[in-house]
Amino acid sequence: MATELNDSQLEVLKLLNFLKNEKDVAEIKSLLRAYLADKVVRSADQAFDEKAYTNDVFNRWKQEHFRRNAQQ
């Protein structure tokens, strides 16, 4: 099954043509991971503020998650 790339994906591929060694590839991968992680954190912070979550809510979720995983 062929997947068509969008314009943004094509631009990234054009930039990747400039990478000449594995060190450069590793650096770009690290930068992309950091960018995406920051984006997730900003999104979570926004949801935290919009929904007025408290630390108690997160602690409850954490306990539910660990309880569920222990049962498996």
C-alpha positions as CSV (number, residue, x, y, z in Angstrom):
1,M,0.0,0.0,0.0
2,A,1.6,3.3,-1.1
3,T,1.4,6.3,1.1
4,E,1.5,9.8,-0.4
5,L,3.6,12.3,1.5
6,N,2.3,15.7,2.3
7,D,4.2,19.0,1.6
8,S,5.7,19.2,5.1
9,Q,7.0,15.6,4.9
10,L,8.6,16.3,1.5
11,E,10.3,19.4,2.9
12,V,11.8,17.3,5.7
13,L,13.1,14.7,3.2
14,K,14.7,17.5,1.2
15,L,16.5,18.7,4.3
16,L,17.7,15.2,5.1
17,N,19.7,15.2,1.8
18,F,22.2,17.4,3.6
19,L,23.0,14.7,6.2
20,K,26.3,13.1,5.4
21,N,27.0,10.8,8.3
22,E,25.4,8.8,11.1
23,K,26.4,11.4,13.7
24,D,24.3,14.0,11.9
25,V,21.4,11.6,11.7
26,A,21.6,10.9,15.4
27,E,21.7,14.6,16.1
28,I,18.6,15.3,14.0
29,K,16.7,12.4,15.6
30,S,17.6,13.7,19.0
31,L,16.4,17.2,18.1
32,L,13.1,15.8,16.7
33,R,12.5,13.8,19.8
34,A,13.2,16.8,22.0
35,Y,10.8,18.9,19.9
36,L,8.0,16.3,20.0
37,A,8.5,15.8,23.7
38,D,8.2,19.5,24.3
39,K,5.1,19.7,22.2
40,V,3.5,16.9,24.3
41,V,4.4,18.6,27.5
42,R,3.0,22.0,26.3
43,S,-0.2,20.2,25.2
44,A,-0.5,18.5,28.6
45,D,0.1,21.7,30.4
46,Q,-2.6,23.4,28.4
47,A,-5.1,20.6,29.2
48,F,-4.0,20.8,32.9
49,D,-4.9,24.5,32.9
50,E,-8.1,24.3,30.9
51,K,-9.6,21.4,32.8
52,A,-8.3,22.6,36.2
53,Y,-6.7,19.3,37.0
54,T,-5.0,19.0,40.4
55,N,-2.2,16.8,41.6
56,D,-4.8,14.6,43.3
57,V,-6.3,13.8,39.9
58,F,-2.9,12.7,38.6
59,N,-2.1,10.7,41.7
60,R,-5.5,8.9,41.3
61,W,-4.7,8.2,37.7
62,K,-1.3,6.9,38.6
63,Q,-2.7,4.5,41.2
64,E,-5.3,3.2,38.7
65,H,-2.7,2.6,36.1
66,F,-0.4,0.7,38.5
67,R,-3.3,-1.3,39.9
68,R,-4.4,-2.2,36.3
69,N,-0.9,-3.3,35.3
70,A,-0.4,-5.3,38.5
71,Q,-3.6,-7.3,37.7
72,Q,-2.3,-8.3,34.2
